[in-house]
Amino acid sequence: MIQFHGLEPLYFARLRQESERARRPLSWRYCLVKSQMMFPLLRYSCQRADMILTLNSEELRFLVDHGWAKRD
């Protein structure tokens, strides 16, 4: 079972938008870890989990739309 308290890819997208608005780019190391390392690990874990709990329908929609999980 996996329980999210805020889905990382959604948080990362908002953080990136905010950093662009503030004209303070995120470090390349942070971007590398989040996009190239963390996301594949999360996807792998979600695809093998028996149950995933999310905080809201936006997170559920992301998981289903990106093939990380099935709706049922």
Residue pairs with C-beta under 8 A, 6 or more apart in sequence:
1 49
1 50
1 51
1 52
1 53
2 45
2 46
2 49
2 51
2 52
2 53
3 52
3 53
4 52
4 53
4 54
4 55
4 59
5 55
6 55
6 59
7 54
7 59
7 62
7 63
8 34
8 38
8 39
8 42
9 39
9 42
9 62
9 66
10 58
10 59
10 62
12 34
12 35
15 26
16 26
16 31
19 25
19 26
42 68
43 66
43 67
43 68
46 52
46 63
46 68
46 69
47 67
47 68
47 69
49 69
52 63
52 69
54 60
54 63
60 71
62 68
63 69
64 70
64 71
